[in-house]
Amino acid sequence: MPERSDPSYYDILGIAPGATPKQVKDAYRRAARKAHPDLGGSEELFHSVAVAYETLSDPARREQYDRRERFGGRRDEAAAGSRSFGGGARPAGNSGSGATDDGVFARPPVYLPPFSPEQPPVLPLVLAGRQSHGAARQPGLIARLGAEARSRLDGELRTTALVEATVLEGYPAARLVNGLVFPNRARTAAGHVVLAGYRIAVIDSFTASPGNFSWDGRSLRHQGRPVALRMPATVREVQELFPECNVTGWVLIHGARNNPFDPVIDTPPGFDRSAPALVQVVNAGTAARTLKTFLAAGPQPNTVQLPVLGRLLSAAGS
C-alpha cells in the first residue's frame, strides 16, 4: 500500500490513534486556538482541525474512519468540507477584512461538516436549516412577580423579534438560539446567542425605566446609579466552552417601544464605540448594525458550524 503524504486526523490534532475521548477533546482545544484565523492561524488549517475533531470525537464516525485508514481508503473529508450541501462550491469566505455589504450577508449558508450520504449528519437538516431556535427564559412563579424578572423577560422577547427582523432577515447563514443554560460548572446562562461563521455574539437584554445610561467600557450606570453586569463573566465562560470561536457580548437595553434609540447611552469623551471590546452596550437602534459588523468581519461568515450549533441547541433544550 503506498504511503500517504497527507496527515491523518490524529496527526492534525497531535495525538496517537489510541487517544481517549478526553485526550481528543483537549488536543482539539489546543489545536483550535493555534489554528484560529482570528488569532493568526489560517482558515484551511482551522477547517482541518474542526473536521478532524468532529470525526474523532464521535465513536461511530471514528470507527468508520479508522476502518478506512486500515484499508487505505480514506477520502479527504477536510477537502470535502469546502463543498456545500447539494455539491455546490463554497462561496468565498471573508478573510476578516470587515466587509459588511449586503452581498456578503445574502450568500447561501455552507454547512460544516457537509451533509453527505457517506456520514451520519451532525444535526438533522431540518434543524440546521432553521434560523431561530429556542424561547426566552421563563422566570419561576415567585420571580415572575418581581420587576427585574419582568424587565428581563420583556427585553428578551423584544430582542428575539429584533434580531429575527434585522439580522436573520437577509443573512441566511446566521443562527439565533434563545434561552441558553450551559452544562458547565458555573451553569452559565445567556438570553441569546447569534452564531455566524467562527463568531458568536452573546446577548443579554432588559427593558429600562426612563432616563439616560452611561457606559465607559467597564461600568454601566443608570441615572448615576451602578447597574450590575454579568456579561463580562458570561463572555469569558462561553469563550472557554467554544475556543474555536471568537466570542463577544452585547447588553441590549430597550426603552420606549416607539423609539429604538431610547434610551440614550452616553460615553466619555474619546470613547471609541467602534473599537473591539469584550462587551458592547447598545440600544435597539444600534444593535443590528454592530452585530452584523462583528459577525461579517470574521472568517467564513456564511459558514454554519454544525457541531457548535448542536451544542448551542443542547444548551437551549432544543
N, C-alpha and C positions, 0 to 999 in steps of 0.2 A: 504494500500500500504506500503510495507516495506521501512524503512528509508534507504537512500543511504549513504554509507560510503565515497565514492569518492567525492571530491569537485566539485562544479559546475564551469562553466566558469566564472560566476560572482565572486565566491569565489577566484578563481585563480588570477583574476585582482583586487580583493579587492573592489568591487563596489556593489551597490544594483541592483536588477533586473530592476528597473525603471531608471537607469542611462541614461543620454543624450549621444548622439554621441560624444560630446566634452569630457565628463567625461570618456567615454570608451577609447578614444584616449590618454588622459592624464594619465589614470591609466595604460594603456599599456606601455607607455614610462617609467614610474616609475618601473613597474614590469620587463620590459626587461633589464633595467640597473642592477637591483639586481640579475637577473637570468642568465645574460650572462656568458657563460663558460670562456671567456677571462678575466672576471672581478671577478672571484671567485665563480660564480654560477655553475649550473650543466646543462648538455645537456638535461636531461629529463625535468627539470623544465622549461628551456628556451623553449623547444619544446612545452610544455603545454601552456605556456604564448602566444606563437605565434599562436597556433591553436585556443585558446580562443579568441584572438583579431580578427583573420580572420573571425570567426563566428559572433561575436557580433558587428563588425564594418559594416557588410553587412546586410541591413534591411531584405532582403528575407531569408537569412540563419539564422538570429537571430530569426525571427518569427517562422521558422521551428523548430529551437532548443527549443524555449520557449514552443511550442506546445508539443514536445516530453517530455519536463520536466514535464508539467502539467499532462500528461497521463502516466508518469513513464516509458517511452520507450527510454530514451536517451542512445545511444550507446557511447562507449568511443572513440571519434574521435581522442583524443590525442594518444591513443594506436594504432589506425588505421593508424596514420601518420607514424608509423615505417615501413609501407609496401609501396613498390614502385608501380608505375603504372604497372598493369599486375599481381599483387598479390605476387610478389617475396619478399623475406626477405630483409630487409635493409642491405646493406654492412656495415661492421664495420666501424664506423667513426673514424677519427683521433681525439684523445683526446687533441691535442695541443702539441704533443711531437716533432713536427718539421720534421717528416719523409717525405722525398720527393722522394722516389723511384718510378720508373715507374708504379709499381703495384698500388700505391695509385691513380695516375692520370688516369689509364686505367679503373677503376671501372665505371660501368654504373651509370648515374645520378639517384638520388632519388628525386622525386617531393614532396614538402610540400606546402600546404596540398595535399594529394594524389588524383589523378584523381579517381572519384567514380561516378557510376550512381545515387547514392543517393544524391549527392550535385552538384549544378551548379559549373562549373570549374572557378577558379580564372582567368585563362588565357586559351585560346584555345590551344590544344596540339600542333598544327602546329607552334604557336609562341613560346611556352615553349621549344619545341624541337630544335628550331633553335639556333645555337651558336653565330652568328654575326648579329647585328641589327643596323639600322640607317646608317648615312653617315657623312662625315666630314662637319663641319660648313662652309658654303659658305659665303665669305665676300660680302658686298654690292658693287655696281658698282664703287663708288668712292674709297672705301677702297681697292678694288681689284688692284688698280694701285699702292698701296704702297708696299714697300719691306717687311714690317713687316707682312702684311696680307698674302702675297705670301709665306713667310717663314713658317707661321703657317699652312696654307692650305697644303703645300707640306709636312710639318712634320707630320700632321695628316694622310694624305694619306699613308705615309710610315709606320707610327705606326700601322695603321689598318692592312696593309699587314703583318707586322712583327708579331703582336700578333696572327693573324689568322694562320700563318705558324708555329710559335714556341711555342705558349701557347695553343691555342684551339686544334691544331692537337695533338691527343693523350690524351686530357683531356676533355672527353665528358661532364662533369658537368660544365665546365667553360662557362660563357656567357659574350660576349663583346657587349657593347652598345656605339655607336658613336654619337657625336654631341648633347650633352645634354644641356638644359637650364631648371633649376628647377623653379617651380612656387612659390618660397619663396620671401620674401620682397627684398632680395638682388639680385634676378634673377641670382643666381649662375650658371655659365656656366662651362662645362668641355668638353674637347676634346673627352675623352673616359672614360668608367668605365668597369672594369672587376669584375664580381661577381662570387664567388665560396663559397659555404657553408655560413658561417656567416662573411665573409670578403669581403671588397670592396677595390679595387685598383683604385684610380682616377689618370688619366694620362693626362698631357698636354705636347705638343711636338712642336718642331720647327726645322728648318734646320739652320745651323750656317755657317758663313763665316770662312775661315781658321784661326787657332790659338787655343791655349790651353785655357781651362777653369779652374777655381779653385773654390772649394766648401768646406766650413768649417762647414757645418751643419746649417748655418744661412744665409750666404751671398754667392751669386754666382757672379763670375767675369769672364769677357772675355777679355783677353789681358790687365788685370789690371783694366778694367772699370766695374762698377757695372751693373748687369742685374736685372731689376725689376722682382720680382716673385709674382704672385697672388696665387700660390698653397697653402701656409700655411693657408690663409683665406678660400680658397675653401675646404680644408680638414675639417676644423672646421665646416663650414656650412653644408657640406654633412653629417658629423657625427651627427649634430643636427637633420637633416632630417631622418636619419636612426640610431637611438640609439641602435637598436638591433644588429647592425653590428660593426665590427672593421674596421675603415677606415684609409687608409694610402695613401699618394700621391707620384707620380713619375713625375719628369720632365725629359723627354726623348729628348736628343739633338742628331740630326742627322748631320753627316758630309759627307765625301766623300761616294758616293754610293758603291764603290768597297771595302770599308774598314769599317766594322761595329764597330771597336774600335776607330774610329775617330769621334769626337775629343777626345783628351786626357783630362781627368778631374782630376786635381791634388787636393790632400787633404793634410792638415798639418800633421807633424809627430805625431804619436799616434792616429790619427783619425781612429775609428773603423767602417769600412763600413758595417760590419755585425750586428752592434747594432741596436735595434729597433729605428726608427725615424719617426717623423711626415711626413717628406718629404725626398725622395731619389732623387739624381740627377745622371743620368746614360746615357751612350751611347747605341747604338743598340746592341753592343756585350755583354753587361751585363744585359740588360733589362729582357730578358726571364728568366734567372736564378733567378734573385732577385724577379721577380713577382711570379714565381711558388713556390719559397721557402716560400714567405709570404702567398700565398693562401693555400698551402698544410699544413701549420703549424696550421691552425685554426681548430676548431671543425667541424666535419662532412664536410670535404672539397668536398665531392661528392654529397652534397645536393643542389638542386636548389630551392631557396625560391621564390615561385611564386608571393606572394604579393610584395616582394622587386623588383623582375624583372619587374612586371607590372608597378610599379611606375617609374622605370628607363626608360622603354619603352615609358611611357607617356611623360617624360621629353625630350625624343628624337623625339617626334611627331610620334611614331610608333603605 
